[in-house]
């Protein structure tokens, strides 16, 4: 069974889109039956491609840029995903509220493909730097938004996402092996 992941940020043109590209690349290169999608909590960027600075950063790092059209996450889609990863504590709060309104159970490590539940976590909760010593406040796990910055901020975002990617891949392998 295919393991499905959703990356969530604000507009779905920077952080979540970059994470989608990076993780899909990792899963494909390791032959893991997983699909990563992304969405934003806002519809303000609906239909837009990945931010040109994010594209530039990804290309420099050797990633292929897929066709991408920003979209807003929809409540009725939540249970379609086995794992939803929020880029910030605000995104996490929004997703938990959306799941509650949609009647979707949020539990850690639900059965793959369970149509009534999903697992929603902070993206950086998989970063090895935080696994052994989790921060006291969820917001300390926020992936900073590069949109307001310059090219260097996109490079930092890439590094932040890549630092958690291997642990996410390992988590998915373990879930698929159950």
C-alpha positions in Angstrom: 0.0 0.0 0.0 1.2 3.5 -0.9 2.1 5.7 2.1 0.8 9.2 1.6 2.3 12.4 3.1 1.2 16.0 3.0 3.5 19.0 3.6 1.7 22.1 4.9 2.9 25.7 5.0 1.1 29.1 4.4 0.8 29.6 0.6 2.3 26.3 -0.8 4.9 28.0 -2.9 8.0 27.8 -0.7 8.5 25.5 2.3 5.9 22.8 1.7 6.6 22.7 -2.0 10.4 22.4 -1.3 9.7 19.6 1.1 7.5 17.8 -1.4 10.2 17.9 -4.0 13.0 16.8 -1.7 11.0 13.9 -0.1 9.6 12.6 -3.4 13.2 12.6 -4.7 14.3 10.6 -1.6 11.5 8.1 -1.8 11.9 7.6 -5.5 15.7 7.1 -5.2 15.2 4.5 -2.5 12.3 2.7 -4.2 9.9 3.4 -1.4 6.2 3.2 -2.1 5.3 6.7 -0.9 3.9 9.8 -2.4 4.3 13.3 -1.0 1.9 16.2 -1.8 1.8 19.7 -0.4 -0.7 22.4 0.3 -1.1 25.7 2.1 -3.5 26.8 4.8 -4.2 29.9 2.7 -5.7 30.2 -0.8 -3.8 33.4 -1.6 -1.3 31.7 -3.9 -3.8 29.3 -5.4 -2.6 28.1 -8.8 0.9 29.7 -8.6 4.1 27.7 -9.3 6.9 27.2 -6.7 8.5 30.5 -5.9 11.3 31.3 -8.4 13.9 31.5 -5.5 12.8 28.1 -4.2 13.1 26.7 -7.7 16.6 28.2 -8.0 17.7 26.7 -4.7 16.3 23.3 -5.5 17.9 23.2 -8.9 21.3 24.2 -7.5 21.0 21.3 -5.1 20.3 18.9 -8.0 16.5 18.5 -7.7 14.2 18.4 -10.7 11.3 20.9 -10.5 7.9 19.3 -11.2 4.9 21.1 -12.4 3.4 22.6 -9.3 0.2 24.6 -8.8 -0.3 25.9 -5.2 -3.5 24.8 -3.5 -5.2 25.1 -0.2 -5.6 22.0 2.0 -9.2 20.8 2.2 -10.8 19.2 5.3 -12.3 16.3 3.3 -8.7 15.3 2.1 -7.1 15.0 5.6 -7.8 11.3 6.1 -6.4 10.6 2.7 -2.9 11.1 4.2 -1.0 8.8 6.6 1.2 11.6 7.8 0.8 15.4 7.6 3.8 17.6 8.4 3.3 21.2 9.4 6.0 23.8 8.9 5.1 25.9 11.9 3.2 25.8 15.1 0.6 28.0 13.6 0.2 25.6 10.7 0.0 22.7 13.2 -2.7 24.5 15.2 -4.7 25.2 12.0 -4.4 21.6 10.8 -5.5 20.2 14.2 -8.5 22.5 14.2 -9.4 21.5 10.6 -9.1 17.8 11.5 -11.3 18.3 14.5 -14.0 20.1 12.4 -13.8 17.4 9.8 -14.2 14.6 12.3 -10.7 13.1 11.5 -8.9 11.3 14.3 -5.4 12.6 14.9 -3.3 9.8 16.3 0.3 8.9 16.2 1.2 6.2 13.6 -2.3 5.2 12.4 -2.6 2.1 10.2 -1.5 2.9 6.7 -4.5 3.9 4.6 -6.9 4.2 7.7 -9.8 6.2 6.2 -10.8 7.8 9.6 -7.5 9.0 10.9 -4.2 10.7 10.2 -1.0 11.6 12.0 -0.2 15.4 12.2 3.2 16.5 13.4 5.7 19.3 13.1 8.1 18.8 10.2 11.2 19.4 12.3 10.1 17.0 15.0 11.9 14.5 12.7 15.1 16.5 12.7 17.7 14.4 14.6 18.8 17.6 16.5 15.4 17.6 18.2 14.4 13.9 18.5 16.5 13.3 21.6 15.9 16.7 23.1 12.5 18.1 22.0 12.0 21.8 22.6 9.6 22.9 25.3 7.5 25.0 22.9 6.2 23.7 19.6 7.1 27.0 17.9 10.8 26.3 18.5 10.4 23.7 15.7 9.1 26.2 13.2 10.7 26.2 9.7 11.3 29.9 9.1 9.5 31.4 6.1 12.1 32.4 3.4 9.6 34.3 1.3 10.3 37.6 3.1 14.1 37.1 2.8 16.7 36.7 0.2 18.3 33.8 -1.6 20.3 32.9 1.5 17.1 32.3 3.4 16.0 29.8 0.8 19.3 28.0 1.2 18.7 27.8 4.9 15.2 26.4 4.3 16.7 23.8 2.0 19.2 22.7 4.7 16.5 22.7 7.3 14.2 20.4 5.2 17.1 18.1 4.2 18.2 17.8 7.8 14.9 16.0 8.7 14.4 14.2 5.4 16.3 11.0 6.2 14.4 10.5 9.4 11.1 11.0 7.7 12.1 8.4 5.1 13.1 6.0 7.8 9.8 6.6 9.6 7.9 5.8 6.4 9.9 2.6 5.9 9.0 1.5 9.4 5.3 2.3 8.9 5.2 0.4 5.6 6.9 -2.6 7.3 4.2 -3.0 9.9 
